[in-house]
Amino acid sequence: MSDVRLTILGAGSLRCAPAIVGTLAGYFGERPLQIRMYDADEERLDLFDRLARMCFIATYVPHELLSTTDPGEALHETDGIVVAVGANCARRYLRATRQAGIADVGDLGMVEQAVTDILGPVPPAIPVLSLLDPEVQLPRATYQRLDWPGPLEANDRQTLPFQILRWLKKEEPVTDLISVYDQSPLKAWLDDPRSAEVILGTPA
């Protein structure tokens, strides 16, 4: 049985990545996952790549993992996409790809621009799940959306990188992270991509 190729766009998101990693570490589907994590921030991508590998080892899941700063590589022949692109990833992506500079459209505007560019070549039949703010519209006729995970408070944004380092240094068990997401709605979507709310977007 072939692997399910799952792409995580914005795998360096401080709000979304811990929840995604914790979920995937506890996910045992009918078919193995081949996970491709993309982020334009190489440092954050490396951080969550290391955390994911540690969590996967802890739970003995057979997932394969590829992390890349090339969205085309992450999306190549994908079977499903989770969109978690934050402002940091969007800003870096747009700076690298737009020669004319970035318009001052605010964080949500930058995220929408970046996601529109990245998802543009993806065939409309590929299931897409958005974890983004509801104001960010994806360039798809329809897609799925979850109001999950919750917003990240300013204090949590400052302390979370240190918590991740404690996990990576084995000062605290990663099982604490994994257990929090035992009932994650992302697992339901992985089992059935129609399980989340259907959003009517702009035509692809």
KOLMAR-100176 format. One record per atom (N, C-alpha, C, O): z, x, y. Coordinates in pm, whole numbers, padded with zeros to 5 digits, always signed. Each point is the difference from the previous one (the first is absolute). Last residue first. Example, Ala and Ser with C-alpha at 12.3 -4.5 7.8 and 13.67 -1.06 7.14 Angstrom:
KOLMAR-100176
+00708+01285-00225
+00006+00082+00119
+00073-00077+00109
+00017+00051+00111
-00024-00022-00683
+00000-00089+00119
+00000+00090+00120
+00066+00104-00002
END
This chain:
KOLMAR-100176
-00838-01017+02845
-00019+00144-00027
-00142+00041+00034
-00036+00116-00015
+00318-00525+00259
-00095+00031-00109
-00022+00149-00016
-00012+00073+00098
+00481-00241+00086
-00135+00007+00054
-00096+00034-00114
+00038+00076-00089
+00396-00322-00072
-00024+00107+00096
-00138-00010+00061
-00067-00103-00010
+00475-00191-00270
-00141-00006+00041
-00021+00104+00110
+00059-00009+00108
+00319+00000-00518
-00027+00003+00144
-00151-00008+00022
-00078+00069-00065
+00474-00185-00342
-00141+00027+00033
-00018-00010+00151
+00039-00098+00062
+00419+00231-00365
-00064-00096+00091
-00144+00042+00030
-00026+00118+00026
+00218+00055-00490
+00046+00002+00138
-00075-00104+00083
-00095-00061-00046
-00007+00136-00418
+00137-00050+00011
+00055+00000+00141
+00097-00070+00028
-00528+00220-00247
-00004-00127+00073
+00139-00053+00028
+00016-00110+00053
-00116+00515-00310
-00032+00018+00142
-00014-00129+00079
-00020+00004+00121
+00302+00143-00567
-00093-00107+00037
-00030+00011+00150
+00080-00046+00081
+00178+00380-00299
-00031-00079-00119
-00106-00106+00028
-00080-00032-00087
+00235+00294+00443
-00068+00088-00093
-00038-00073-00129
-00105+00025-00058
+00367-00251+00381
-00139+00016+00044
-00078+00089-00096
-00116-00028-00028
+00575-00024-00047
-00069-00127-00028
-00146+00010+00041
-00088-00050-00070
+00365+00410+00175
-00023-00006-00144
-00076-00126-00038
-00090+00002-00083
+00236+00056+00527
-00118+00080-00029
-00031+00001-00149
-00117+00007-00039
+00512-00210+00221
-00119-00087-00003
-00129+00078-00023
-00102-00058-00038
+00600+00215-00147
-00094+00013+00111
-00117-00097-00011
-00056-00017-00108
+00498+00123-00141
-00065-00131+00012
-00102-00002+00114
-00019-00102+00066
+00255+00503-00161
-00024-00052-00135
-00074-00133+00003
-00081-00028-00088
+00242+00361+00442
-00130-00069-00004
-00035-00050-00139
-00118-00012-00035
+00525+00252+00133
-00009-00093+00113
-00126-00085-00010
-00001-00115+00044
+00085+00477-00349
+00068-00125-00035
-00008-00104+00111
+00001-00120-00027
-00176+00565+00089
-00081-00079-00093
+00064-00135-00029
-00070-00101-00008
+00303+00422+00276
-00117-00053+00068
-00077-00095-00090
-00039-00109+00042
+00400+00337-00231
+00051-00092+00102
-00114-00066+00076
+00005-00119+00028
-00092+00462-00340
+00015-00131-00064
+00059-00102+00097
-00022-00120-00015
-00030+00589+00108
-00110-00087+00044
+00008-00137-00065
-00065-00094+00045
+00499+00425+00062
-00099-00040-00103
-00108-00092+00055
+00029-00092+00076
+00227+00498+00198
+00026-00139-00034
-00109-00046-00098
-00114+00046+00009
+00114+00394+00110
+00137-00021+00046
+00044-00144-00025
+00119-00028-00011
-00556+00270-00067
+00083-00051-00109
+00148-00009+00037
+00088+00009-00086
-00488+00103+00357
+00089+00111-00036
+00095-00037-00114
+00083+00080-00042
-00382-00404+00218
-00082+00110-00050
+00084+00120-00042
-00038+00073-00091
+00251-00449+00290
-00055-00035-00131
-00078+00117-00059
+00015+00033-00118
+00144+00020+00551
+00114-00001-00094
-00046-00038-00140
+00048+00056-00099
-00362-00079+00448
+00029+00139-00037
+00117+00009-00095
+00001+00085-00089
-00104-00504+00266
-00105+00041-00094
+00023+00144-00045
-00017+00032-00118
+00297-00200+00453
+00031-00062-00129
-00102+00041-00104
+00036+00028-00115
-00112+00106+00553
+00110+00078-00058
+00043-00058-00135
+00038+00074-00091
-00369-00304+00344
-00051+00129-00050
+00109+00087-00063
-00026+00072-00097
+00160-00492+00298
-00072-00011-00126
-00058+00133-00049
+00012+00030-00119
+00223-00123+00551
+00079+00048-00114
-00078+00003-00131
+00036+00075-00091
-00224-00233+00513
+00050+00136+00022
+00067+00056-00124
-00010+00120-00029
-00147-00565+00034
-00118+00087+00015
+00043+00145+00019
-00070+00092-00043
+00397-00434+00035
-00051+00030-00135
-00119+00095+00006
-00016+00086-00087
+00190-00246+00493
+00095+00094-00062
-00046+00039-00140
+00011+00116-00039
-00258-00446+00271
-00015+00132+00064
+00091+00102-00064
-00041+00114-00022
-00118-00521-00286
+00075+00014+00125
-00013+00143+00053
-00028+00093-00076
-00322-00380-00232
+00085+00119-00004
+00070+00014+00135
-00066+00014+00103
-00134-00474-00379
-00016+00098+00108
+00101+00113-00011
+00111-00018-00051
-00241-00224-00408
+00047-00041+00131
-00021+00108+00106
-00032+00114-00033
-00308-00117-00384
+00147-00008+00014
+00038-00039+00142
-00086-00014+00086
-00216-00271-00180
+00085+00089-00080
-00052+00141+00016
-00121+00018+00012
-00079-00489+00054
+00097+00038+00102
+00107+00085-00067
+00114-00043-00018
-00641-00018-00149
+00142-00020-00025
+00080+00037+00123
-00029+00101+00065
-00521-00244-00227
+00097+00060+00091
+00142-00033-00042
+00029-00111-00045
-00612+00120-00103
+00137-00044-00026
+00094+00069+00099
-00032+00108+00051
-00504-00258+00024
+00082+00105-00059
+00140-00055-00020
+00033-00108+00048
-00591-00023+00119
+00134-00041-00044
+00071+00124-00054
-00063+00093-00050
-00326-00022+00289
-00009-00146+00007
+00133-00062-00042
+00048-00094+00063
-00041+00580+00159
-00035-00062-00128
-00012-00150+00021
+00066-00056+00087
+00109+00469+00194
-00142-00039+00004
-00048-00055-00134
-00092+00055-00061
+00607-00093+00281
-00084+00088-00079
-00145-00049+00002
-00025-00120+00013
+00455+00070+00350
-00095-00071-00086
-00090+00100-00071
-00053+00091+00063
+00557-00117+00192
-00107+00093-00038
-00091-00069-00100
+00041-00028-00113
+00354-00183+00274
-00098+00006+00109
-00116+00093-00032
-00105-00006+00064
+00491-00050-00355
-00097-00110-00010
-00103-00001+00112
-00106-00062-00014
+00331+00517-00178
+00038-00105+00092
-00104-00112-00005
-00120+00030-00007
+00105+00257-00429
+00001+00025+00144
+00054-00119+00078
+00016-00110-00053
-00127+00207-00427
+00142-00001+00032
+00021+00018+00150
+00110+00030+00046
-00537-00201-00400
+00047+00055+00126
+00152-00013+00011
+00056-00107-00024
-00458+00127-00384
+00130-00054+00038
+00045+00069+00129
+00008+00123+00004
-00493-00214-00313
+00070+00074+00105
+00129-00073+00034
+00000-00121+00024
-00431+00151-00429
+00120-00064+00055
+00071+00092+00099
+00018+00119-00024
-00555-00125-00079
+00120+00077-00032
+00122-00068+00060
+00000-00027+00121
-00459-00121-00053
+00062-00050-00123
+00129+00074-00035
+00077-00048-00084
-00377+00156+00461
+00089-00114+00024
+00070-00052-00125
+00100-00071+00011
-00246+00598+00072
-00062-00128-00039
+00097-00116+00014
+00119+00016-00028
-00090+00431+00334
+00054-00053-00126
-00066-00134-00034
-00003-00089+00085
-00059+00381+00322
-00092+00017-00113
+00045-00066-00131
-00075+00000-00098
+00352-00036+00513
-00138-00043+00021
-00090+00012-00121
-00070-00096-00032
+00550+00229+00114
-00037-00102-00098
-00146-00042+00009
-00050-00071-00087
+00231+00396+00393
+00025+00048-00137
-00048-00100-00104
-00059+00038-00101
+00033-00145+00572
-00086+00113-00037
+00012+00034-00147
-00100+00016-00071
+00392-00340+00240
-00137-00052+00001
-00099+00109-00040
-00091-00025-00079
+00538+00147+00142
-00017-00073-00126
-00141-00058-00009
-00059-00001-00108
+00180+00220+00509
-00005+00094-00111
-00027-00071-00132
-00083+00044-00079
+00144-00308+00469
-00122+00081+00009
-00015+00091-00121
-00107+00009-00060
+00505-00257+00099
-00113-00087-00034
-00132+00077+00006
-00087-00020-00085
+00478+00244+00219
+00004-00026-00144
-00120-00085-00040
-00065+00028-00101
+00129+00049+00558
-00046+00120-00069
-00003-00019-00151
-00093+00045-00067
+00266-00393+00328
-00144+00014+00022
-00056+00122-00069
-00108-00004-00058
+00574-00066+00057
-00067-00095-00089
-00151+00007+00015
-00073-00015-00098
+00340+00292+00385
+00011+00037-00141
-00077-00094-00092
-00073+00045-00087
-00106+00005+00591
+00129-00024-00062
-00002+00029-00149
-00106+00020-00059
-00255+00057+00375
+00006-00140-00043
+00132-00034-00067
+00016-00109-00055
-00315+00500+00318
+00142-00037+00005
+00013-00149-00030
+00006-00083+00090
-00405+00422-00278
+00034-00093+00108
+00149-00035-00008
+00057-00003-00109
-00293+00466-00065
+00062-00125-00045
+00033-00086+00122
+00064+00048+00094
-00473+00350-00179
+00140-00024+00031
+00046-00137-00042
-00078-00081-00050
-00361+00287-00027
+00014-00047+00138
+00145-00023+00041
+00027-00040+00113
-00173+00167-00561
-00027+00109+00094
+00026-00041+00145
+00030+00086+00083
+00171-00251-00568
-00066-00054+00119
-00013+00108+00106
+00098+00042+00062
+00119+00027-00496
-00131-00059-00028
-00076-00049+00123
-00120-00024-00007
+00575+00229-00012
-00086+00086-00083
-00142-00053-00012
-00092+00078-00026
+00430-00321+00261
-00021+00127+00069
-00097+00089-00077
-00081+00072+00059
+00219-00476-00258
-00092-00023+00111
-00028+00128+00078
-00113+00022+00043
+00433-00008-00396
-00133-00030-00053
-00101-00013+00114
-00108+00058-00007
+00560-00006+00121
-00057+00124-00053
-00140-00020-00055
-00088+00084+00018
+00325-00465+00130
-00027+00090+00113
-00066+00129-00047
-00098+00045+00059
+00245-00354-00385
-00116-00050+00074
-00038+00094+00113
-00117+00031+00020
+00512+00058-00270
-00120+00025-00080
-00125-00041+00078
-00099+00073+00002
+00507-00174+00201
-00014+00145-00012
-00127+00037-00076
-00076+00086+00044
+00206-00544-00002
-00056+00054+00123
-00023+00150-00010
-00099+00051+00053
+00093-00303-00519
+00083-00012+00119
-00066+00066+00120
-00110+00054-00010
-00043-00278-00499
-00028+00097+00108
+00088-00029+00120
+00000-00111+00054
-00061-00082-00522
+00130+00021+00064
-00012+00096+00118
+00097+00066+00037
-00382-00364-00450
-00015+00053+00135
+00137+00006+00067
+00063-00103+00024
-00293+00097-00546
+00116-00043+00077
-00008+00069+00135
-00007+00122+00008
-00368-00242-00426
+00043+00076+00117
+00124-00065+00061
+00004-00121+00021
-00346+00161-00508
+00087-00078+00086
+00057+00088+00110
+00016+00120-00018
-00333+00036-00302
+00009-00135-00053
+00086-00091+00087
-00005-00123-00013
-00324+00594+00111
+00132-00060-00012
-00008-00141-00057
-00101-00068+00013
-00230+00456+00089
+00003-00086-00119
+00137-00062-00023
+00045-00013-00113
-00008+00328+00496
-00113+00012-00092
+00023-00082-00127
+00094+00025-00076
+00204+00053+00474
-00062-00130-00025
-00111+00005-00104
-00054-00105-00036
+00300+00496+00188
+00100-00097-00046
-00062-00132-00041
+00051-00069-00089
-00323+00404+00281
+00044+00042-00133
+00101-00101-00057
-00005-00033-00118
-00139-00032+00558
-00109-00024-00092
+00037+00038-00142
-00037-00070-00095
+00335+00162+00457
+00002-00140-00044
-00112-00033-00097
+00017-00085-00087
+00252+00549+00177
-00138-00049+00009
-00003-00146-00048
+00013-00024-00120
+00366+00325+00099
-00020-00037+00141
-00143-00048+00025
-00039-00019+00114
+00362+00003-00588
-00111+00059+00074
+00002-00045+00146
+00046-00109+00032
+00194+00103-00578
+00027-00019+00142
-00105+00075+00080
-00033+00115-00032
+00126-00330-00497
-00081+00089+00084
+00033-00033+00145
-00004-00116+00040
+00205+00003-00576
+00014-00003+00145
-00089+00105+00065
+00002+00117-00037
+00114-00443-00450
-00058+00122+00056
+00006-00012+00152
-00004-00110+00054
+00336-00143-00434
-00096-00002+00110
-00054+00140+00029
+00072+00099-00006
+00257-00294-00340
-00115+00088-00027
-00103+00005+00112
-00115+00037-00024
+00683-00098+00007
-00124-00078+00012
-00120+00093-00017
+00006+00115+00043
+00495-00024-00058
-00096+00025-00108
-00124-00090+00008
-00060-00031-00103
+00457+00091+00407
-00016-00125-00075
-00102+00011-00114
-00024-00096-00073
+00137+00469+00363
+00130-00062-00029
-00013-00124-00086
+00089-00030-00080
-00475+00258+00247
+00064+00077-00108
+00130-00067-00042
+00032-00006-00119
-00251-00170+00489
-00077-00030-00121
+00058+00075-00121
+00003-00054-00111
+00180+00139+00541
+00036-00134-00047
-00073-00034-00130
+00059-00060-00090
-00165+00466+00304
+00137+00005-00050
+00042-00135-00056
+00065-00007-00105
-00484+00036+00313
-00001+00073-00126
+00141+00008-00061
+00016-00012-00121
-00061-00183+00549
-00061-00083-00103
+00003+00070-00136
+00035-00061-00101
+00110+00302+00480
+00095-00104-00036
-00055-00087-00112
+00073-00033-00094
-00357+00360+00274
+00110+00063-00076
+00103-00104-00045
+00049+00006-00112
-00396-00155+00390
-00056+00043-00128
+00110+00058-00088
+00012-00034-00118
+00093-00070+00559
+00004-00117-00087
-00069+00026-00134
+00032-00065-00099
-00024+00416+00420
+00138-00044-00022
+00005-00116-00099
+00079+00001-00094
-00498+00157+00246
+00060+00091-00097
+00142-00044-00034
+00042+00007-00116
-00264-00242+00454
-00063-00026-00129
+00062+00087-00108
+00028-00048-00110
+00099+00122+00556
+00062-00120-00056
-00058-00034-00137
+00073-00042-00090
-00268+00405+00310
+00142+00029-00027
+00070-00120-00061
+00073+00012-00098
-00529-00047+00247
+00014+00078-00124
+00145+00025-00037
+00036-00001-00117
-00287-00396+00386
+00107+00095+00030
+00033+00076-00128
+00068-00052-00089
-00381-00299+00085
-00058+00102+00087
+00102+00106+00040
-00036+00105+00053
+00016-00396-00525
+00055-00006+00135
-00062+00112+00081
-00033+00106-00053
+00016-00366-00483
-00067+00058+00118
+00089-00011+00122
+00065-00103+00022
-00059+00078-00607
+00073-00019+00124
-00073+00072+00113
-00031+00119-00009
-00068-00328-00510
-00052+00091+00102
+00073-00030+00130
-00015-00109+00056
+00084+00015-00624
+00036-00028+00139
-00059+00106+00091
+00014+00120-00024
-00062-00361-00475
-00046+00125+00060
+00013-00021+00151
-00082-00068+00061
+00322-00196-00508
-00048+00010+00137
-00046+00142+00031
+00065+00098-00037
-00045-00406-00450
+00057+00107+00082
-00061+00001+00140
-00114-00042+00019
+00156-00419-00296
-00086+00118+00003
+00064+00107+00088
+00063-00033+00101
+00170-00366-00172
-00075+00002-00126
-00089+00123-00010
-00027+00049-00109
+00453+00010+00422
-00100-00104-00020
-00069+00011-00133
+00030+00089-00080
+00424+00074+00347
-00064+00028-00128
-00097-00114-00030
+00037-00101-00061
+00292+00318+00489
-00106-00092-00041
-00066+00047-00129
-00052+00111-00008
+00401+00095+00307
+00055-00096-00095
-00104-00097-00052
+00035-00104-00055
-00140+00444+00371
+00079+00073-00100
+00061-00093-00105
+00032+00043-00110
-00268-00216+00486
-00092+00056-00099
+00075+00076-00109
-00044+00004-00115
+00295-00184+00482
-00062-00105-00081
-00085+00059-00112
+00014-00040-00116
+00176+00332+00435
+00104-00058-00085
-00054-00107-00092
+00041-00010-00116
-00334+00192+00436
+00033+00099-00103
+00105-00055-00095
-00013+00014-00122
-00096-00280+00493
-00114+00010-00091
+00031+00096-00115
-00025-00032-00116
+00342-00005+00461
-00005-00124-00079
-00114+00003-00101
+00016-00043-00114
+00025+00405+00421
+00112-00003-00096
-00002-00123-00089
+00027+00009-00120
-00368+00020+00462
-00014+00092-00112
+00121+00002-00095
-00021-00002-00121
-00027-00264+00551
-00054-00052-00125
+00010+00094-00119
+00022-00046-00112
+00143+00149+00568
+00044-00136-00034
-00041-00039-00141
+00080-00056-00075
-00214+00473+00257
+00144+00001-00023
+00052-00138-00036
+00097-00013-00075
-00598+00218-00017
+00073-00097+00083
+00149+00002-00032
+00039-00023-00114
-00428+00270-00087
+00105+00069+00073
+00081-00092+00090
+00079+00048+00082
-00466-00178-00345
+00110+00033-00092
+00109+00083+00065
+00101+00031-00064
-00545-00280+00186
+00118+00011+00084
+00123+00033-00081
+00108-00055+00025
-00462-00158-00304
-00042+00050+00130
+00120+00000+00095
+00060-00104+00026
-00152+00101-00579
+00101-00029+00102
-00047+00063+00130
+00001+00122+00013
-00246-00283-00509
+00001+00081+00121
+00110-00048+00095
+00011-00120+00028
-00150+00101-00591
+00068-00065+00112
+00006+00096+00119
+00047+00113-00014
-00290-00208-00497
+00000+00096+00111
+00051-00071+00125
-00067-00087+00055
+00131+00026-00608
-00022-00075+00123
+00013+00099+00115
+00104+00064+00016
-00256+00071-00537
+00103-00009+00102
-00041-00096+00112
-00119-00023+00023
-00068-00039-00536
-00013+00086+00118
+00114-00022+00098
+00065-00105+00000
-00076+00064-00552
+00000-00085+00118
+00000+00089+00124
+00080+00093+00010
END
